[in-house]
């Protein structure tokens, strides 16, 4: 198309066709300095509609959304997941005891949050292969139904309450499914860890909601063993019981954790991201202490991204297990984006580059803020298109 346009004989074009040709060339000739191209070819006597169209193109290029790069077009409110009938009616207001428990332990189990029929439809849209054990990152960027589910579902309102009333933005999502096989691994993460990639390696209690983001764990199959969770009480008890021979007062370590300044245990985060003097956790002890919940279709765990957890151990050969996780953040949260992502990464290009590492803006201030759409409080956004530049899988 570009080759043909460059060889059109403009002398034979009518005035209207000439304007169309110029607009096409502006859109396709990405190698030229775009602002200069517009100034030189769109004069004050040209048609106003052409000028507005050209300036819109210029704005898109200034925002670094390339017209030649892969940029999925996602649109809100166009699928059945935007309808109230797919969710339970009634209030989603958390009680005071729920908030107290969440900030004390780092998680809540919300039974029957979603209708089972809705979860089954979500599972079909994810289209994961259990047989081979398949995971995906940010499936909402390529599927309007999943975006509507994450936007119009109950998650944003609940996250906002845990944020103390702050706006809730969709930060990231992952999905995984597998069938338990003889001698198989506990995929995808058999070791205890926290979701360090989503909060820059900060290991803070759940009450530090700027770093300890809100994450929903949606079971995709019925009667399914959930991830094993180490609640904050068990972690604090372990810290207090560490021997003095390690060179640190264990009570001091406990207070460092409560104040949000303790590095994580050494084996729970990528060593290049988290530098730590805290000893490795004893896996057999933590397996005994872990919360091992079983979830029905419609049950959801909401937890802080800084809570220690691992995949559940195998319990029944041939059992299908699958999960969709949704992470929500406050507008003042700083997210480090695709850097360091190793889990089948498919990340939105927020416009940040290596030069921003020293001082990264919050997710509401990044050049491409549509990467992190605000989901609560909601505005009338039905039919609004979002053009996203997505980093490919690596």
C-alpha positions in Angstrom: 0.0 0.0 0.0 2.8 2.4 0.9 4.7 1.6 -2.3 1.6 2.3 -4.5 0.9 5.6 -2.7 4.4 6.9 -3.4 4.0 6.3 -7.1 0.6 7.9 -7.6 0.8 10.7 -10.1 -0.5 13.6 -8.1 -0.9 15.7 -11.2 -3.9 13.7 -12.2 -5.6 13.8 -8.8 -8.5 16.1 -8.2 -8.2 18.6 -5.3 -10.2 16.3 -3.0 -8.2 13.3 -4.0 -5.0 15.3 -3.4 -6.1 15.9 0.2 -6.8 12.2 0.7 -3.4 11.3 -0.6 -1.7 13.8 1.7 -3.6 12.3 4.7 -2.6 8.8 3.8 1.1 9.8 3.4 1.0 11.5 6.7 -0.4 8.4 8.4 2.0 5.9 6.6 5.3 7.8 6.3 6.5 7.1 9.8 10.1 7.7 9.0 9.7 11.5 8.5 9.7 13.9 11.4 5.9 14.1 11.8 5.4 17.5 13.3 7.5 19.1 10.5 5.6 17.1 7.9 2.2 18.4 9.1 3.5 22.0 9.2 4.8 21.8 5.7 1.8 20.1 4.1 -1.2 21.4 6.0 -1.6 25.1 5.4 -4.0 27.6 6.8 -6.2 27.5 3.7 -6.7 23.7 3.8 -9.9 22.1 4.8 -10.5 22.3 8.6 -11.4 18.6 8.7 -8.1 17.6 7.2 -6.2 19.8 9.7 -8.0 18.3 12.6 -7.3 14.7 11.3 -3.6 15.5 10.8 -3.2 17.0 14.2 -4.9 14.0 15.8 -2.3 11.8 14.0 0.5 14.1 15.4 -0.8 13.8 18.9 -0.8 10.0 18.6 2.8 10.0 17.5 3.8 12.4 20.2 2.2 9.9 22.6 4.5 7.3 21.0 1.6 5.1 19.8 3.0 3.9 16.5 0.5 3.3 13.7 2.8 0.6 12.3 3.2 -1.3 15.6 0.8 -4.0 16.9 -1.8 -2.1 18.9 -4.9 -4.1 19.9 -8.1 -2.2 19.8 -10.1 -2.9 22.9 -13.5 -1.4 23.6 -15.4 -1.2 26.9 -19.0 -2.2 27.4 -19.7 -4.1 24.2 -20.1 -7.6 25.6 -22.4 -9.4 27.9 -19.9 -9.1 30.8 -20.9 -5.4 31.0 -24.4 -6.4 32.1 -25.5 -6.5 35.7 -27.3 -9.8 35.1 -24.0 -11.7 35.0 -23.2 -10.8 38.6 -24.9 -11.2 41.9 -27.1 -8.2 42.8 -26.8 -6.4 46.1 -24.1 -4.4 47.8 -20.4 -5.2 47.5 -19.7 -3.3 50.7 -17.0 -5.0 52.9 -17.8 -5.0 56.6 -15.5 -3.6 59.2 -14.5 -7.0 60.3 -13.5 -7.9 56.7 -11.2 -4.9 56.6 -9.6 -5.7 60.0 -9.0 -9.3 59.0 -7.5 -8.4 55.6 -5.0 -5.9 57.1 -4.1 -8.3 59.9 -3.6 -11.5 57.8 -3.1 -10.1 54.2 -6.0 -12.0 52.6 -9.7 -12.7 52.6 -11.7 -15.7 51.1 -14.9 -14.3 49.5 -17.3 -17.2 49.0 -19.9 -17.0 46.2 -18.6 -13.7 45.0 -19.4 -14.6 41.4 -22.2 -16.8 39.8 -20.6 -20.1 38.7 -22.2 -19.7 35.2 -20.2 -16.5 34.8 -16.9 -18.2 35.7 -17.6 -20.9 33.2 -18.0 -18.4 30.4 -14.8 -16.6 31.5 -13.0 -19.9 31.3 -14.1 -20.4 27.8 -12.9 -17.0 26.8 -9.5 -17.7 28.3 -9.3 -20.8 26.2 -6.4 -22.3 28.2 -5.0 -25.8 27.5 -5.0 -27.8 30.8 -3.3 -30.8 29.1 0.0 -29.0 28.5 -0.2 -26.5 31.4 -0.6 -23.1 29.8 -0.3 -19.6 31.2 -1.0 -16.2 29.7 -0.4 -12.6 30.8 -2.9 -9.8 30.4 -5.5 -11.6 28.3 -7.8 -8.6 28.5 -5.7 -6.7 26.0 -6.9 -9.0 23.2 -10.3 -9.9 24.4 -13.2 -7.4 24.9 -15.2 -9.8 27.1 -12.4 -10.3 29.6 -11.8 -6.5 29.8 -15.5 -6.0 30.5 -15.3 -8.8 33.2 -12.4 -7.1 34.9 -14.0 -3.6 34.6 -17.7 -4.2 35.3 -17.3 -7.1 37.8 -17.2 -6.6 41.6 -13.4 -6.4 41.8 -12.8 -2.6 41.4 -15.3 -1.6 44.0 -13.8 -4.1 46.5 -10.3 -3.0 45.8 -11.2 0.6 46.3 -12.6 -0.2 49.7 -9.3 -1.9 50.7 -7.5 1.2 49.3 -9.4 3.3 51.8 -11.6 4.8 49.1 -8.9 5.6 46.6 -9.5 5.0 42.9 -8.8 1.4 41.6 -6.9 0.9 38.4 -6.5 -2.5 36.6 -2.7 -3.1 36.6 -2.2 -6.6 35.4 -3.7 -10.0 35.0 -2.5 -13.6 34.6 -4.1 -16.9 33.9 -2.9 -20.5 34.2 -4.4 -24.0 33.9 -3.1 -27.6 34.2 -4.0 -31.2 34.8 -2.3 -32.9 37.7 -0.1 -35.7 36.3 1.8 -38.5 38.0 5.1 -37.2 39.4 4.2 -33.7 38.0 5.4 -30.4 39.4 3.3 -28.0 41.3 3.1 -25.4 38.5 3.5 -22.6 37.9 5.3 -21.7 41.2 6.1 -24.6 43.6 8.3 -22.3 45.9 7.1 -19.7 48.3 7.3 -16.2 46.9 5.5 -12.9 46.7 4.5 -11.0 43.6 7.6 -8.9 43.6 7.4 -8.0 39.8 4.1 -6.1 40.4 5.4 -3.9 43.3 9.0 -3.4 42.5 10.3 -5.8 45.1 8.9 -4.0 48.1 8.0 -6.4 50.9 5.4 -4.5 52.9 2.4 -5.5 55.1 -1.0 -5.4 53.5 -1.8 -2.1 55.1 0.8 -0.4 52.8 -1.5 -0.4 49.9 0.6 1.8 47.7 3.1 -1.1 47.4 1.0 -4.0 48.6 -1.4 -4.1 45.8 -4.8 -5.8 45.7 -5.0 -9.1 43.9 -7.9 -11.4 43.1 -7.5 -15.1 42.7 -10.5 -16.5 40.7 -10.8 -20.3 40.7 -11.7 -21.6 37.2 -12.7 -25.1 38.3 -15.0 -26.4 41.0 -13.8 -27.9 44.2 -10.3 -26.8 43.4 -7.3 -26.6 45.8 -6.2 -23.0 46.0 -2.7 -21.6 46.4 -1.1 -22.2 49.8 -0.9 -18.9 51.8 1.3 -17.9 54.7 -0.7 -15.3 56.5 1.0 -12.3 58.2 0.6 -13.6 61.7 2.6 -16.8 60.8 5.3 -14.7 59.1 5.6 -12.4 62.1 5.8 -15.3 64.5 8.6 -16.8 62.4 10.5 -13.5 62.4 10.2 -13.2 66.2 11.5 -16.8 66.6 14.7 -16.4 64.6 17.9 -17.0 66.5 20.1 -14.1 67.7 23.1 -15.9 66.2 22.1 -14.5 62.8 23.4 -11.1 63.9 20.0 -9.3 64.1 17.6 -8.9 66.9 14.5 -10.9 65.8 12.2 -8.3 67.5 14.0 -5.6 65.5 13.3 -7.6 62.3 9.6 -7.9 63.3 9.3 -4.1 63.8 11.2 -3.5 60.5 8.5 -5.6 58.8 5.6 -3.8 60.5 7.1 -0.5 59.3 7.5 -1.7 55.7 11.3 -1.5 55.6 12.3 -5.2 56.0 13.7 -6.9 52.8 12.0 -10.2 51.9 13.4 -13.6 52.8 16.3 -14.4 50.4 14.6 -17.2 48.5 11.2 -15.4 47.9 12.3 -12.9 45.2 14.6 -12.6 42.3 18.1 -12.0 43.7 18.8 -9.2 41.2 15.7 -7.3 42.4 15.7 -8.0 46.1 18.9 -7.7 48.1 18.3 -9.2 51.5 20.0 -10.3 54.8 16.8 -12.1 56.0 17.4 -15.9 56.0 15.6 -18.3 53.7 12.3 -19.6 54.9 12.0 -23.3 56.0 9.7 -24.8 53.4 8.6 -27.8 55.4 7.6 -25.6 58.4 5.8 -23.2 56.1 3.9 -26.0 54.4 2.6 -27.0 57.8 1.6 -23.4 58.6 0.1 -22.6 55.2 -3.6 -21.9 54.7 -4.8 -24.6 52.3 -8.3 -23.5 51.1 -10.5 -25.3 48.7 -12.5 -23.2 46.3 -15.8 -23.8 44.6 -16.8 -22.1 41.3 -17.6 -18.5 42.2 -15.2 -18.3 45.2 -12.4 -15.7 45.1 -9.4 -15.0 47.2 -8.4 -11.4 47.6 -4.9 -10.9 48.9 -2.0 -8.5 49.1 0.7 -9.0 46.4 3.2 -9.1 49.2 1.8 -12.1 51.0 3.9 -15.3 50.7 2.3 -18.1 48.8 3.0 -21.0 46.5 1.0 -23.3 44.2 -1.0 -26.1 45.9 0.6 -29.5 46.1 -0.9 -32.3 44.0 -3.8 -34.0 45.6 -5.6 -36.0 42.9 -4.3 -37.2 39.6 -6.2 -36.0 36.6 -7.8 -33.0 38.6 -8.0 -29.9 36.5 -6.8 -26.7 38.1 -7.0 -23.2 36.7 -6.8 -19.6 38.0 -7.3 -16.1 36.7 -5.6 -13.4 38.8 -6.5 -9.7 38.6 -4.2 -7.1 40.2 -5.5 -3.6 41.0 -3.5 -0.6 42.1 -4.0 2.9 43.4 -3.4 5.9 41.0 -0.2 6.8 42.9 1.3 3.4 42.6 4.6 3.1 40.7 4.8 0.1 38.4 8.0 -1.1 36.8 6.3 -2.5 33.7 7.6 -5.2 31.5 11.2 -5.1 32.9 12.1 -8.3 34.7 8.9 -10.1 33.6 9.7 -13.8 33.0 6.2 -15.3 33.2 5.2 -15.5 29.5 5.2 -11.7 29.4 2.6 -9.8 27.3 2.8 -6.3 28.7 1.3 -3.0 27.7 3.8 -0.4 26.6 3.1 2.4 29.1 5.6 4.7 27.4 8.3 4.3 30.1 11.9 3.6 29.0 15.2 2.8 30.7 15.8 6.5 31.1 12.8 6.6 33.6 14.3 4.1 36.0 15.7 6.8 38.3 12.4 8.5 38.7 9.3 6.6 37.5 5.9 8.4 37.4 2.8 6.8 38.9 0.5 4.7 36.8 -1.9 7.7 36.4 1.0 9.9 35.0 2.7 7.5 32.5 2.6 8.6 28.9 0.1 5.8 28.0 -2.2 5.7 31.0 -4.7 3.6 29.1 -2.5 0.7 30.0 -3.9 0.9 33.5 -7.6 1.8 33.1 -9.5 3.1 36.1 -12.2 0.6 36.9 -13.6 2.3 40.0 -15.3 4.7 40.4 -16.8 4.0 37.0 -17.7 6.6 34.4 -19.8 6.2 31.3 -17.2 4.6 29.1 -19.3 2.1 27.0 -18.1 2.1 23.5 -14.9 3.9 24.3 -12.0 2.4 22.3 -8.5 2.0 23.8 -5.5 1.7 21.5 -2.8 -0.2 23.2 0.8 -0.8 22.1 1.7 -4.2 23.6 5.1 -5.7 24.1 5.2 -9.1 22.4 5.8 -12.4 24.2 9.4 -13.1 24.9 
